[in-house]
């Protein structure tokens, strides 16, 4: 009984590993996209601040 449960657990973890392997590239793309978005917004903010300082 215990052995059967361990076997089932093994297949579940295997499936989970496969899912994470398939998801990793997508997550990487999302993270890179988020970093670019954050960088872009920070640059925009800095640009706006500079234009404000130049304006005064």
C-alpha positions as CSV (number, residue, x, y, z in Angstrom):
1,X,0.0,0.0,0.0
2,X,2.8,2.4,1.0
3,X,4.7,1.5,-2.1
4,X,1.8,2.2,-4.4
5,X,1.3,5.7,-2.8
6,X,5.0,6.4,-3.3
7,X,4.7,5.4,-6.9
8,X,1.8,7.8,-7.4
9,X,3.7,10.6,-5.7
10,X,6.6,10.0,-8.1
11,X,4.4,10.4,-11.2
12,X,2.8,13.5,-9.8
13,X,6.2,15.1,-9.1
14,X,7.3,14.0,-12.6
15,X,4.3,15.7,-14.1
16,X,4.9,18.8,-12.0
17,X,8.6,18.9,-13.1
18,X,7.5,18.6,-16.8
19,X,5.0,21.5,-16.3
20,X,7.7,23.7,-14.7
21,X,10.1,22.8,-17.5
22,X,7.5,23.9,-20.0
23,X,6.6,27.0,-18.0
24,X,10.2,28.2,-17.3
25,X,10.7,29.9,-20.7
26,X,7.4,31.6,-20.4
27,X,8.2,32.8,-16.9
28,X,11.6,34.0,-18.1
29,X,10.0,36.0,-20.9
30,X,7.5,37.5,-18.4
31,X,10.3,38.4,-16.0
32,X,12.3,40.0,-18.8
33,X,9.2,41.8,-20.1
34,X,8.5,43.1,-16.6
35,X,12.1,44.3,-16.2
36,X,11.9,46.1,-19.5
37,X,8.6,47.7,-18.5
38,X,10.0,48.8,-15.1
39,X,13.1,50.1,-16.8
40,X,11.1,52.0,-19.3
41,X,8.8,53.6,-16.8
42,X,11.8,54.6,-14.6
43,X,13.4,56.1,-17.6
44,X,10.2,58.0,-18.5
45,X,10.0,59.2,-14.9
46,X,13.6,60.4,-14.9
47,X,13.0,62.1,-18.3
48,X,10.0,63.9,-17.0
49,X,11.9,65.0,-13.9
50,X,14.8,66.3,-16.0
51,X,12.4,68.2,-18.3
52,X,10.8,69.7,-15.2
53,X,14.2,70.8,-13.8
54,X,15.1,72.2,-17.2
55,X,11.8,74.0,-17.4
56,X,12.4,75.9,-14.2
